[in-house]
Amino acid sequence: MNAPRRPHAAAMIKEDIMHSFHNAVKRYRPAVHEPLPDRTWPDRVIAAAPRWLSTDLRDGNQSLVNPMDPARKLSMFRLLVTMGYREIEVGFPSASRDDHDFLRLLIDKDLIPDDVRITVLVQARDDLIRRTVQSLVGAPRATVHLYNATSPLFRRMVLGVDRDGCRQLAVHGTQLMMKYAEESLTDCDLGYQYSPELFNDTEADFSLEVCEAVMDVWQPEPGRPIILNFPTTVERTMPNVFADRIEWMDRHLSRREHLCLSVHPHNDRGTGVATAELAVLAGAERIEGCLFGNGERAGNVDLVTLGLNLFSQGVDPGIDFSGLDRIRRTAERCTDLPVHPRHPYAGDLAYTAFSGSHQDAINKGFAEQSRVAAEQGVPVDEVAWEIPYLPIDPQDVGRAYESVVRINSQSGKGGVAYVLSSRLGLHPPRDLQLEFAGLVQSYADAEGGEIDPERVCALFRDEYVSGSLMVVPVATARPVSAYLHIDGAAFTVGGQRTDELERIGRALARWGVEVRAVHRTGTGLADSTGLVVYAELRVGDETLWGAGIEAELPAAVSAAVRSAVARVGRTPLASVPRQDQAPAVAPRYARVG
């Protein structure tokens, strides 16, 4: 009897690892959810942009392996101002000499525009509050942002206080800030912001209790508002849970007309953007975040994605993203962090389609937009944006259409059609698109990787346009059916054009080429200086395609027919006509490019 086979050692190790991982899940408990049965936020829509606060220079900078030096900080500050951010958290001056010095640079050099308010962060500690307030001397407008942790875990494990002691930290911190500001900031338009840190892990009733106690000290009133900011310091729950908490706070906070409800989402679960959007539905009026989601751990909420999400829904974000590539390059240089190629809106591949079906749909979408614009008599950029697979027009954020469709072995006729249309102004018939797509795909398979648009155009010219310059064999011994596809804005059938086509047909007949039909394929070359003719020759079961680009129709037809015949290495046509039989419509063959 054969002994039982022992499991392979590698399989045993893998099984042990999987068993250990599956057992580890028992260590984690679901986050506490205080449901709001009568929630109303799911039925709301976002019709206007929230207030934005960029925390790139504070929270974002603290998270960097190599924090920004003064030059990079100033570059980031100027970028944010240029984009339209009017509230910018510039640092943690009591915690860092660099932050303090940068703040003083902005104030002493008068670099803060009149419509921009800077914010500085400080913990609820006496010495830190005093130094922070003093660092603002001379600032025309500023907000002091004070925080202390309020969650049960931090009260017990880090601070060693009960609820009363925790509330008193916030109250006393607010009193100290007001005391030092009265002494030092008499000429400053001073604002105040308070955050119950770890709000998402704090009991809702206690968060409300602390915020009300802080407002009792600050006394918000007309001309003296307060910002109450609620962070998802470490994101632990689904976005709907946070939205419930925000709506609950929105309902229960007093003096609501004198406070701004702000949120500061993190992205630990990968749902920071959704959390922010649902929070706005639930009553949040202000969002704190960073460009491209920079921040500790998995990052802060991404202000670029949030802003362009609004833009894509027809809501003006109030921020200028028209130079998105420049914005991305500046942010990458300042942070030493790359933006992922698939990052929404800003990534190198965000508007790129490799799939053949996607490319085909995009190409048809662009064609339809051009048709609608012509029908309405308006520029294309005034037509409502409805393009498959593209939520926004890449040109609206400064991207080029060339990046939309890129060609590899997965691409189809739609991709090559788009490249030929956008680069050369050509609109080949569908069957020619299919044939050329197969040729491009074979080339991509052989070469591997992506084929750039210039190479696609060169392949088309070499294969269909740049035919042999020698006289190609054409005979009357075997009938050849020709279908002419004319791509040109100036071409219309009727009148002189009909007579011209009849003359061309008679001339081709002497070559044994019978014109069966004439079609129109597109609007022609962008500069309208010439005509493009695609000749579809059918010889028995074989179809040969060629293209001719000429200023005049007879020459374009002749070039297209010659190019089609020249594509076969051994043509099935029998003989060459004598020179005196050559048709008058074929004086020359012109190469393109």
Buried (B, 14 or more C-beta within 10 A) or exposed (E): EEEEEEEEEEEEEEEEEEEEEEEEEEEEEEEBEEEBEEBEBEEEEBEEBBBBBBBBBBBBBBBBEEBBEEEBBBBBBEBBBEBBBBBBBBBBBBBBEBBBBBBBBBBEEEEBEEEBBBBBBBBBBEEBBBBBBBBBEBBBBBBBBBBBBBBBEBBEEEBEBEBEEBBBBBBBBBBBBBBBBEEBBEEBEBBBBBBBBBBBBBBBEBBBBBBBBBBEBBEBEEEEBBBBBBBBBBBBBBBBBBBBBBBBBBBBBEBBEBBBBBBBBBBBBEBBBBBBBBBBBBBBBBBBBBBBBBBBEBBBBBBBBBBBBBBBEEBEBBBBBEBBBEBBEBBBBBBEBEBBEEBBBBBBEBBBBBBBBBBBBBBBBBBBBBEBBEEEEEEBEEBEBEBBBBBBBBEBBEBEBBBBBBBBBBBBBBBBBBBBBBBBBBBBBEBBBBBBBEBBBEBBEEEEEBBEBEBBBBBBBEBBBBBEEEBBBBBBEEEBBBBBBBBBBBBEEEEEBEEBBEBBBEBBBBBBBEBEEBEBBBBBBEEEEBBBBBBBBBBEEEBBBBBBBBEEBBBBBBBBBBBBBBBBEEBBBEEBBEEEEBBEBBEEBBEBE
